[in-house]
Amino acid sequence: MLDDLWWRIEDADHIRHRSDRYPGATNIEPEWTLEAARDRNRIVRDPDPKSRTGAVRIIGYSETAGFVMTIIATGTDHAGVTAWPTTGGDLDAYEKGR
């Protein structure tokens, strides 16, 4: 599943331009999410307990980006939906698992 994560053009543009919507936010390159999804210490929540649509939550580290990120992907075809730098409980869970 994690090796077949992919991004639709509009969703890739959405994460690349996060700072347009949220001043000071980190823009995310889709390539970074692919790296984070392959992180050997990643956390996969399938389904994501916060999802109403059966989405998958992936929490992993991207060496290129230099931070842990959260990726939301569809549960069916593993298309990326959104991504952001990980904070709070998800970051704590990732750090404890390392």
TORTOR-795607 format. One record per residue (C-alpha): residue number from 1; residue in three letters; x, y, z. Coordinates in steps of 0.001 Angstrom, whole numbers, plus 500000, padded with zeros to 6 digits. Example, Ala and Ser with C-alpha at 12.3 -4.5 7.8 and 13.67 -1.06 7.14 Angstrom:
2
<atom><n>1</n><res>ALA</res><px>512300</px><py>495500</py><pz>507800</pz></atom>
<atom><n>2</n><res>SER</res><px>513670</px><py>498940</py><pz>507140</pz></atom>
***
This chain:
98
<atom><n>1</n><res>MET</res><px>500000</px><py>500000</py><pz>500000</pz></atom>
<atom><n>2</n><res>LEU</res><px>502631</px><py>502519</py><pz>500953</pz></atom>
<atom><n>3</n><res>ASP</res><px>504657</px><py>501939</py><pz>497813</pz></atom>
<atom><n>4</n><res>ASP</res><px>501692</px><py>502881</py><pz>495632</pz></atom>
<atom><n>5</n><res>LEU</res><px>500862</px><py>506270</py><pz>497183</pz></atom>
<atom><n>6</n><res>TRP</res><px>500264</px><py>508793</py><pz>494397</pz></atom>
<atom><n>7</n><res>TRP</res><px>498893</px><py>512318</py><pz>493962</pz></atom>
<atom><n>8</n><res>ARG</res><px>496301</px><py>513800</py><pz>491613</pz></atom>
<atom><n>9</n><res>ILE</res><px>497528</px><py>517068</py><pz>490075</pz></atom>
<atom><n>10</n><res>GLU</res><px>495014</px><py>519213</py><pz>491981</pz></atom>
<atom><n>11</n><res>ASP</res><px>495794</px><py>517547</py><pz>495323</pz></atom>
<atom><n>12</n><res>ALA</res><px>499555</px><py>517879</py><pz>494736</pz></atom>
<atom><n>13</n><res>ASP</res><px>499036</px><py>521576</py><pz>494015</pz></atom>
<atom><n>14</n><res>HIS</res><px>496929</px><py>521844</py><pz>497188</pz></atom>
<atom><n>15</n><res>ILE</res><px>499782</px><py>520686</py><pz>499451</pz></atom>
<atom><n>16</n><res>ARG</res><px>502413</px><py>522626</py><pz>497489</pz></atom>
<atom><n>17</n><res>HIS</res><px>500551</px><py>525859</py><pz>498245</pz></atom>
<atom><n>18</n><res>ARG</res><px>499518</px><py>525440</py><pz>501887</pz></atom>
<atom><n>19</n><res>SER</res><px>501021</px><py>528833</py><pz>502776</pz></atom>
<atom><n>20</n><res>ASP</res><px>498564</px><py>530530</py><pz>500393</pz></atom>
<atom><n>21</n><res>ARG</res><px>495724</px><py>529340</py><pz>502644</pz></atom>
<atom><n>22</n><res>TYR</res><px>497506</px><py>529388</py><pz>505988</pz></atom>
<atom><n>23</n><res>PRO</res><px>500054</px><py>532206</py><pz>506332</pz></atom>
<atom><n>24</n><res>GLY</res><px>503312</px><py>530836</py><pz>507698</pz></atom>
<atom><n>25</n><res>ALA</res><px>502353</px><py>527217</py><pz>506894</pz></atom>
<atom><n>26</n><res>THR</res><px>504887</px><py>524836</py><pz>505380</pz></atom>
<atom><n>27</n><res>ASN</res><px>504393</px><py>523956</py><pz>501732</pz></atom>
<atom><n>28</n><res>ILE</res><px>504760</px><py>520220</py><pz>501106</pz></atom>
<atom><n>29</n><res>GLU</res><px>506279</px><py>518630</py><pz>498022</pz></atom>
<atom><n>30</n><res>PRO</res><px>504533</px><py>515381</py><pz>497008</pz></atom>
<atom><n>31</n><res>GLU</res><px>507922</px><py>513656</py><pz>496672</pz></atom>
<atom><n>32</n><res>TRP</res><px>508490</px><py>514253</py><pz>500382</pz></atom>
<atom><n>33</n><res>THR</res><px>505286</px><py>512381</py><pz>501191</pz></atom>
<atom><n>34</n><res>LEU</res><px>506433</px><py>509376</py><pz>499166</pz></atom>
<atom><n>35</n><res>GLU</res><px>509648</px><py>509343</py><pz>501192</pz></atom>
<atom><n>36</n><res>ALA</res><px>507714</px><py>509641</py><pz>504476</pz></atom>
<atom><n>37</n><res>ALA</res><px>505356</px><py>506821</py><pz>503442</pz></atom>
<atom><n>38</n><res>ARG</res><px>508393</px><py>504527</py><pz>503001</pz></atom>
<atom><n>39</n><res>ASP</res><px>509878</px><py>505460</py><pz>506405</pz></atom>
<atom><n>40</n><res>ARG</res><px>510599</px><py>502196</py><pz>508228</pz></atom>
<atom><n>41</n><res>ASN</res><px>509402</px><py>503805</py><pz>511478</pz></atom>
<atom><n>42</n><res>ARG</res><px>506143</px><py>505106</py><pz>509978</pz></atom>
<atom><n>43</n><res>ILE</res><px>502787</px><py>504725</py><pz>511638</pz></atom>
<atom><n>44</n><res>VAL</res><px>499855</px><py>503635</py><pz>509483</pz></atom>
<atom><n>45</n><res>ARG</res><px>496304</px><py>504038</py><pz>510738</pz></atom>
<atom><n>46</n><res>ASP</res><px>494039</px><py>502138</py><pz>508367</pz></atom>
<atom><n>47</n><res>PRO</res><px>491425</px><py>503333</py><pz>508562</pz></atom>
<atom><n>48</n><res>ASP</res><px>492212</px><py>506706</py><pz>510051</pz></atom>
<atom><n>49</n><res>PRO</res><px>490060</px><py>506915</py><pz>513200</pz></atom>
<atom><n>50</n><res>LYS</res><px>489238</px><py>510555</py><pz>512370</pz></atom>
<atom><n>51</n><res>SER</res><px>488029</px><py>509739</py><pz>508862</pz></atom>
<atom><n>52</n><res>ARG</res><px>484390</px><py>509364</py><pz>507872</pz></atom>
<atom><n>53</n><res>THR</res><px>485361</px><py>507977</py><pz>504457</pz></atom>
<atom><n>54</n><res>GLY</res><px>487806</px><py>505199</py><pz>505358</pz></atom>
<atom><n>55</n><res>ALA</res><px>490920</px><py>507239</py><pz>504550</pz></atom>
<atom><n>56</n><res>VAL</res><px>494366</px><py>506070</py><pz>505636</pz></atom>
<atom><n>57</n><res>ARG</res><px>496638</px><py>508186</py><pz>507879</pz></atom>
<atom><n>58</n><res>ILE</res><px>500394</px><py>507767</py><pz>507433</pz></atom>
<atom><n>59</n><res>ILE</res><px>502869</px><py>509417</py><pz>509795</pz></atom>
<atom><n>60</n><res>GLY</res><px>506478</px><py>509276</py><pz>508673</pz></atom>
<atom><n>61</n><res>TYR</res><px>509739</px><py>511153</py><pz>508421</pz></atom>
<atom><n>62</n><res>SER</res><px>510983</px><py>512699</py><pz>505185</pz></atom>
<atom><n>63</n><res>GLU</res><px>514720</px><py>513154</py><pz>505226</pz></atom>
<atom><n>64</n><res>THR</res><px>514551</px><py>515614</py><pz>502322</pz></atom>
<atom><n>65</n><res>ALA</res><px>511943</px><py>517755</py><pz>504099</pz></atom>
<atom><n>66</n><res>GLY</res><px>513651</px><py>517317</py><pz>507462</pz></atom>
<atom><n>67</n><res>PHE</res><px>510470</px><py>516692</py><pz>509457</pz></atom>
<atom><n>68</n><res>VAL</res><px>507767</px><py>514175</py><pz>510320</pz></atom>
<atom><n>69</n><res>MET</res><px>504616</px><py>514589</py><pz>508272</pz></atom>
<atom><n>70</n><res>THR</res><px>501077</px><py>513318</py><pz>508319</pz></atom>
<atom><n>71</n><res>ILE</res><px>499649</px><py>512131</py><pz>505023</pz></atom>
<atom><n>72</n><res>ILE</res><px>496005</px><py>511373</py><pz>504361</pz></atom>
<atom><n>73</n><res>ALA</res><px>495290</px><py>509033</py><pz>501441</pz></atom>
<atom><n>74</n><res>THR</res><px>492172</px><py>507386</py><pz>500099</pz></atom>
<atom><n>75</n><res>GLY</res><px>491564</px><py>503903</py><pz>501421</pz></atom>
<atom><n>76</n><res>THR</res><px>490714</px><py>502507</py><pz>498000</pz></atom>
<atom><n>77</n><res>ASP</res><px>493413</px><py>503558</py><pz>495537</pz></atom>
<atom><n>78</n><res>HIS</res><px>495878</px><py>505243</py><pz>497925</pz></atom>
<atom><n>79</n><res>ALA</res><px>495683</px><py>508637</py><pz>496260</pz></atom>
<atom><n>80</n><res>GLY</res><px>497099</px><py>511391</py><pz>498438</pz></atom>
<atom><n>81</n><res>VAL</res><px>494465</px><py>513820</py><pz>499692</pz></atom>
<atom><n>82</n><res>THR</res><px>496436</px><py>516167</py><pz>501930</pz></atom>
<atom><n>83</n><res>ALA</res><px>499565</px><py>516368</py><pz>504080</pz></atom>
<atom><n>84</n><res>TRP</res><px>501013</px><py>518584</py><pz>506797</pz></atom>
<atom><n>85</n><res>PRO</res><px>503892</px><py>518690</py><pz>509304</pz></atom>
<atom><n>86</n><res>THR</res><px>503000</px><py>516395</py><pz>512177</pz></atom>
<atom><n>87</n><res>THR</res><px>502295</px><py>517869</py><pz>515616</pz></atom>
<atom><n>88</n><res>GLY</res><px>500647</px><py>516917</py><pz>518884</pz></atom>
<atom><n>89</n><res>GLY</res><px>499723</px><py>513346</py><pz>519703</pz></atom>
<atom><n>90</n><res>ASP</res><px>500682</px><py>511974</py><pz>516301</pz></atom>
<atom><n>91</n><res>LEU</res><px>504196</px><py>513415</py><pz>516648</pz></atom>
<atom><n>92</n><res>ASP</res><px>504455</px><py>512034</py><pz>520186</pz></atom>
<atom><n>93</n><res>ALA</res><px>503380</px><py>508583</py><pz>518949</pz></atom>
<atom><n>94</n><res>TYR</res><px>505934</px><py>508665</py><pz>516139</pz></atom>
<atom><n>95</n><res>GLU</res><px>508761</px><py>509757</py><pz>518428</pz></atom>
<atom><n>96</n><res>LYS</res><px>507917</px><py>507088</py><pz>521018</pz></atom>
<atom><n>97</n><res>GLY</res><px>507932</px><py>504408</py><pz>518318</pz></atom>
<atom><n>98</n><res>ARG</res><px>511426</px><py>505260</py><pz>517096</pz></atom>
***
